Amino acid sequence: MSKLEILIRPIITEKNTALAEQGKYVFLVDKRANAYEIKEAVEEFFSVKVKKVNIGKVFGKKKRVRYNFVKTPTYKKAIVTLYPGYKIDLLHHV
């Protein structure tokens, strides 16, 4: 798996924007990726130094659409903490 396949996209929400002020960035990652691979991919792609990577799996939920029930997709996300002094400008990399 190449490093470009590991990071799918950043997850930009109001809560994650507040985390970015603390040096933490949230990414949607490949389901097969581990913390070490995510760390290497972020360091290479954004030219920053990663301190820590936390991984979480977000399970899909049942939603009602008119008369049917559908399930939202399950995905894996990574919260990447950078060393002080490093920053990622997500608007220019998206």
N, C-alpha and C positions, 0 to 999 in steps of 0.2 A: 504494500500500500504506500503510495507516494505521499509526501508531506502536504501537497495541495489537496489531496482527497480527504485528509484528516479533518481540516477545518472547513466546514460547509459555509457558515456565515455567522456574523455576530448577532446576538439577540439584543436588540435595542428597545428597552422599555423604560418607563420612568424610574423604576426601582434600580435597574441596571445602570442607568445614567448616574444615579446617586452613588452606586458602588464604584463607578469609574473615577470619581473624585478621591476615593480612598486607594486607588491604584489596582482595583479589581475589575476584570473584564470578563464578560460571559459570552461563550461561543457555542453554537450548535455544532456538534462533532459527529464523526462517523461512529456507528454502534460498536465497531470492532476495535476502536482505538483505546490505548491505555494512557495513563498519566505521563509516562516518559515520552511516548510518541507525540502527545499533544504539546508538551513542553518544548521539544525540539522543533516542532512545526511553527509554533508561535515565535520562538527566538529567531528562526531563520527567516520567516516571512516578514516580521515587523521590525527586526534588528533591535530587540530589547533583551533584557536579562530577566528570566522568570524565576521567582522565588518559590512558588508553590502552585500546585494544580489540584483543585477539588473537582470530583466528577459526581454527577447525579443523573439518575434515569427518571424521566418524566413519563409516567404511564398515561395512555390515552383514556379519554372519558367518553361516556355515552352521551350523545346530544340528540335532541328531538328535532327533526326537520319535517315539518307538516305531519304526515301520518306515520312516518318511519323513524327508526332509531339508527343513527350512524355513530361510528366510533372515530374519534380524533386520533391521529397517529401518535405512537410512542416514539420518543426521541431521547438522545443522550446529550447532556450539556456539561460544559466544563467552565468552572470559575477559576480564572488565571490571575494570580497575584504577582505583581511586578515588584522588583526592588525599588526603593526610593530613588527618585531622579529620572526614572523611565516613564514614558507615556506613549499611548497608542492613539493616533488620531483616526478614528473609525470612519469619519465622513470622507476622507480621501482614499481609503482602502476598499470601500464597499463597491 
